[in-house]
Structure formats: C-alpha cells, structure tokens
C-alpha cells in the first residue's frame, strides 16, 4: 500500500501557485484496508475516503470504462493490482497526470513537466474524449494560467480531438448546471477571455453560447473580451463579470443602440441565456438589468429628477439598494471610468447613488398615512416627494 499526492496540487506547487486542496491516490489497497486504518468512506461512484485526522481525500487507484454518452456514462474499477500509471493515464491533461511520493519525488509518466515548461495543454490519452466536461475544464485552465510573459497554448492534437468531440455531439450532452459551474469558475479566473477563445477554437462556443460566438468575427467581441478581462483585473464579483459578458450580445446593431427595440433585444438575450444555463438568480437579475439600463445610466448626468426616480423604480432600488449599487459599478466597468481603467470617478455612478440616498430619506409611511382615504394616490404622492427631494438637492 503506497500513497501519492496527485493532480492539481502537484501542478500548482510546480507552478508556484498556492495549493488549495490536496488529493491523494492509494495504490495496492482495498476498501477493507482503508477502513481498517480508520479512513471514512465518502465516495458514491468509486471508493474515496477521508483521512481520519486531516480529512483530506484519498481515492483508490482506479481505471474507467466509457459506457454511455455524456459525462456520467462511466464504470469504474478499483483493485489492489491497479497501478499508479494506469490511474494517471485516465486523467485529462499531462500537467494534471503527475504524482508526488512521500519523499517529494515527482512521478511523471506522460510528460507533464515538459508541458509545464513549454506552457502547453496536452491530453494524456484518448480517454480525454470520453468526458466532454474536460473541454470546459481545459478552457477554464487557459483562463487561470494566463501567466506572463506568455499564456498556455493548446496542443494542436488536443484542439483537433476537442473539435471531433464537438462534432460528435458530446458537448450537447452536458447538462446546463455543469456548463454553468465551469463557465462561472472560468469567469472568476485571471483572464476570462482565454476561456472563450479556447471554446471557440474547438467549436464548443457555438454550441454553448451561440450568441457570443456570432459576435466573434467583428470588433464587438474584442471590446467585450477586453471589458471582461478588466473586470477580472479589478477583482469584480461573479455577478458583475457575468452581467458585463451579457450586457449586449446583439448582432443587428443600429446607429442608435438606445432605441426600445435594441433595449428589448439586449434584455431578451440576457434573459434567454440565463434561463438556458440555469444561472443563479442574482447573476441573472443583474445581467438583465445591465442589458436594459446601462445606456440610461450612462445618460444620468442629463436626466431630470423624474427620470432618475423612474430609473430607481425600474431597478427595484428601494427594496434592493445593494443590488442597484452593484448595477452602477457594472455600468462603470462598461464605460471605463471606474477603478477598472483609471482613477477618475464615474460621474453617473456618483449621481445615481446620491439620488438613491436622497429618495430613501423620503418617509413613505408618513405619506401613506396622509393619503389613507385614497390608497391609489399613495404611489403618486411618494414619487412626487422623491422627485422634489432630488430637485431640492440640486437647487
């Protein structure tokens, strides 16, 4: 029975990245051996155990056999005779197929060290094509390991293999929740644009986000990817990054993007994509609002007090003020006048945040009591009071 640290922990340590989680493979042991030493079983699909003291995961060395389409169609086999090399060959990329023994020796049967040095993502074996999630994982790694002075590239043979997987419909078998899980993680990496570049290079972007793929041949996609990477540089939250990604995926641009038709199309696309990917409500709501309102926010300095109050109302800013402030930050990212690109303040952000603060000072309960005999007049009176508060502040 011998234990090895494997996978991402070995890779990250060699790259000088902080090691977040350590995974271990146990060779030459049975489930009974693990239980006898106090390990706690937790694996559902194959034997995984928690160390009795550290609670780190230890998996028995295993082989896999593809039995159905998609990423769940596998049968796993564990046995004391399964070797470390047999376990590692089933992994996705050579840089993830290394192991380290107790004395620190690196076991590298598939060239991971050389590929780390050459900054190359290369599949280990044809087992890669059996799991379409690996396409998304590779694209996410490209976003994560965007390391100066040069990014990781994808080996041509691996790109070809991924193209064949897409053509065979493997990506179509992915469930929305798994797609979102990988895309959301990629959005939070150092350079999210690399994820979408890799997905497009193999044809997966057209299957997963055809709306973004359709933009790719024009300048709109280049600008969008620059904005997205800027949100990463500014350490924006996932909700903001996702909203920036979806704020305008329209292909039929007009000379006036503020028309109701263009606004409706932007909003519909953000809504449709969010529903298709089954994204969380906070990401979906901010994306829809930014698609609908970003041009209105940009025009805030020329807005009347009434228009500002109406904008606050459309965004449900009184009930959810923090979300509205996040919307303003997302708009600041788009127009390049926040901390994302310069030290200059984004004036519409300041203006509308102040408008919200003033409107919140209006005592809605007191106004409601004054119009108790005519309930239909309450919202009208509250709106008028809020407009008056803004106008008084600008006199």
Secondary structure as GFF3:
##gff-version 3
##sequence-region A 1 395
A	DSSP	beta_strand	2	6	.	.	.	ID=ss1
A	DSSP	alpha_helix	8	15	.	.	.	ID=ss2
A	DSSP	beta_strand	23	27	.	.	.	ID=ss3
A	DSSP	alpha_helix	31	36	.	.	.	ID=ss4
A	DSSP	beta_strand	40	41	.	.	.	ID=ss5
A	DSSP	beta_strand	48	50	.	.	.	ID=ss6
A	DSSP	beta_strand	57	60	.	.	.	ID=ss7
A	DSSP	beta_strand	62	66	.	.	.	ID=ss8
A	DSSP	beta_strand	74	78	.	.	.	ID=ss9
A	DSSP	alpha_helix	84	88	.	.	.	ID=ss10
A	DSSP	three_ten_helix	94	96	.	.	.	ID=ss11
A	DSSP	beta_strand	99	100	.	.	.	ID=ss12
A	DSSP	beta_strand	106	107	.	.	.	ID=ss13
A	DSSP	alpha_helix	112	118	.	.	.	ID=ss14
A	DSSP	beta_strand	120	121	.	.	.	ID=ss15
A	DSSP	three_ten_helix	126	130	.	.	.	ID=ss16
A	DSSP	alpha_helix	133	144	.	.	.	ID=ss17
A	DSSP	beta_strand	153	154	.	.	.	ID=ss18
A	DSSP	alpha_helix	156	167	.	.	.	ID=ss19
A	DSSP	three_ten_helix	171	173	.	.	.	ID=ss20
A	DSSP	alpha_helix	176	187	.	.	.	ID=ss21
A	DSSP	alpha_helix	193	201	.	.	.	ID=ss22
A	DSSP	alpha_helix	204	208	.	.	.	ID=ss23
A	DSSP	alpha_helix	210	213	.	.	.	ID=ss24
A	DSSP	alpha_helix	219	233	.	.	.	ID=ss25
A	DSSP	alpha_helix	238	246	.	.	.	ID=ss26
A	DSSP	alpha_helix	260	277	.	.	.	ID=ss27
A	DSSP	alpha_helix	281	298	.	.	.	ID=ss28
A	DSSP	three_ten_helix	300	302	.	.	.	ID=ss29
A	DSSP	alpha_helix	305	314	.	.	.	ID=ss30
A	DSSP	alpha_helix	321	335	.	.	.	ID=ss31
A	DSSP	alpha_helix	347	360	.	.	.	ID=ss32
A	DSSP	alpha_helix	364	370	.	.	.	ID=ss33
A	DSSP	three_ten_helix	375	377	.	.	.	ID=ss34
A	DSSP	alpha_helix	378	394	.	.	.	ID=ss35
###
